[in-house]
Amino acid sequence: MTTDVNATEQILSDQPLDVVILGAGISGIGAAHYLTTEHPGKRFAILESRESIGGTWDLFRYPGIRSDSDLNTFGYEFKPWRDPQAIADAPRILDYLREAVDEDHLESKIVLNRRAVSADWSDAEQLWTLTVRHNDSDQTSLVKTRWVFAGTGYYNYAEGFTPDFAGRDDFQGQIVHPQHWPEDLDYRGKKVVVIGSGATAVTLVPSMAGEAGHVTMLQRTPTYVIPLPREDAISNAMKKTLGADRGYKLSRHKNIWQQKFFYQFCQRFPRTARKVIRATNAALLPRDFDLDTHFNPPYNPWDQRLCVVPDGDLFKAVKKGTASIETGRIKRFVAGGIELETGQVIEADVIVTATGLNLQLFGGMELSRNGESVDLANTVAYRGAMLSGVPNWMLAIGYTNSSWTLKIGLLCEYFCRVLTHMDLAGYTSVEAVADPTMDTRPLLDFGAGYVKRSLDRLPKQGTQAPWTMTMAVSADVKQLRKGEVDDQYLTYRRVVEKVDA
């Protein structure tokens, strides 16, 4: 996709805009589609801080980068996924997103290299004023908009998480974080240690094992890992027999129910689920493999996200001997590798710190209202879509236990319904108002380390609807697709109303 810089800049001069979408990743492009089709008269722009679209799928360049959800549910509801790969690699996902941009003629709406660094809401103007940094010139500009749709994801694009490893400077090889993968990294024939056990690690290990001399996945704590076919034969057959649109719709429903069934099975029968996963792992690994040490997590299935390996590629690499798994705590880096607390030294020429992400809402931008800072930790999520006390702001966070995009689509539908209601009634703003005595809990009820490290900086959620951050499609169909857009928790205003000083 190519963009005319002058044409895309032109839309920002026509202010105030109706909506500014932050981020040209899968959430932002999806929001733009719904605005284009449901509210074609709205003037909107997409601000993307990077020099290209795609978000996560353009940022990460490490070997084997792929989805860990099937694309029949990770894809948009409005755009069939036609590629035979269900667990798809990043280039295929990027092609899909570029097609979505082309089909909705969004090129002129996307302004690249623009990062919103702060946003201030004015009750008097009933507008947001965004301070936007031009990453390609270090200039700043102001953009006024009635609404902000924050499709920025929830992690820091600039920096991943790396623990402070003792002896780091003693290591004589190369240390790499997957979020900043060097294009010229040559690991052919070398000993590689990948620190981590999450989705990134289980992707990297088999992808590098083919060229590296040997790859070791070094994990502190085991993770549940399950194999899935890279190609969904049943879904592909549905599309071939029924046509792309109808087949995609049916395969999407099939996979939503499969995900729901497996998640609920794990939650209700954790011991049985553990046995099933363990038996699956054992069948794919060498007979003498130490399953108790390396594939025996100290938590129940789906207390943290399960890792998917397409066609069991991780297990195949271990069985072939090109990869191995070590479980233990790191004592320090040494000149030739990593020393564990047991005294064992794992030799390495390259160390990859697949140690996780840093959580960061809205790209780290500062929010304020009438010049006074908004502390996100004091806000409460309403329907998982808005934040209490923050007018005309949509929060786009997808599912952690299913495909991200399933929730984003429902959020976009709800957003468009709210806009329709406001247009018909002549409202200029809406905000959710939370009872200060309401019981609250963490926004993301999820055991991942990157979540736990950031809970004190995140908004909260309530314990009852509509203040819950639901993680089920069926619940969000009720809450977002069919839920009220004008209830007792929402306060709508018109610009003609007098606002108390």
Number of C-alpha atoms within 10 A of each C-alpha: 10 7 15 11 12 10 14 20 16 12 18 23 12 12 14 18 21 17 22 27 24 26 30 28 23 27 29 27 27 25 25 27 21 18 21 17 11 15 15 11 10 13 19 26 23 29 24 25 25 20 13 18 25 25 24 19 20 16 17 16 17 20 16 17 20 20 21 22 21 24 24 29 25 23 26 23 18 14 18 20 25 18 14 16 19 26 23 21 17 20 15 14 22 19 13 21 24 17 14 20 22 12 12 14 12 19 18 19 23 29 30 23 18 26 22 25 16 19 22 20 25 15 18 14 13 20 24 30 20 23 20 22 19 17 15 12 9 10 10 15 12 17 20 23 23 22 25 23 25 22 29 28 25 19 19 17 22 10 13 19 16 14 8 8 12 12 14 15 12 13 19 15 15 13 16 15 20 21 21 15 15 12 8 6 11 11 18 14 14 16 19 29 28 28 23 22 25 23 21 24 24 23 24 21 29 26 19 22 26 15 15 20 16 22 31 22 24 27 22 15 19 23 23 23 24 19 18 18 15 19 17 18 12 12 21 23 14 18 21 14 11 13 13 16 16 15 22 26 21 16 20 24 14 15 18 20 14 12 19 16 12 13 21 13 15 19 15 11 13 17 12 13 19 18 11 14 17 18 12 14 19 17 10 16 19 16 10 7 14 14 16 10 14 19 20 17 14 9 15 16 23 21 16 18 19 17 21 25 22 21 15 19 20 27 24 16 21 22 16 13 13 19 24 20 20 19 17 17 14 20 17 18 22 20 16 16 22 24 20 17 12 10 10 12 17 18 17 25 19 24 23 21 22 27 22 23 19 19 24 19 21 22 23 16 16 18 20 18 16 14 11 10 12 16 13 20 14 15 21 31 24 25 23 26 23 24 26 22 20 20 28 26 24 22 23 26 22 23 17 16 18 22 23 21 23 21 27 25 23 20 28 25 18 23 25 17 20 16 23 15 14 19 11 8 12 13 15 20 20 23 19 24 18 18 10 10 6 13 11 17 15 19 20 20 17 16 13 14 14 18 21 14 12 12 17 13 14 20 21 26 27 21 14 11 14 19 24 20 27 21 18 18 19 12 13 20 15 11 21 24 18 13 15 15 19 13 10 9 16 17 14 17 20 15 15 11 8 10 10 6 6
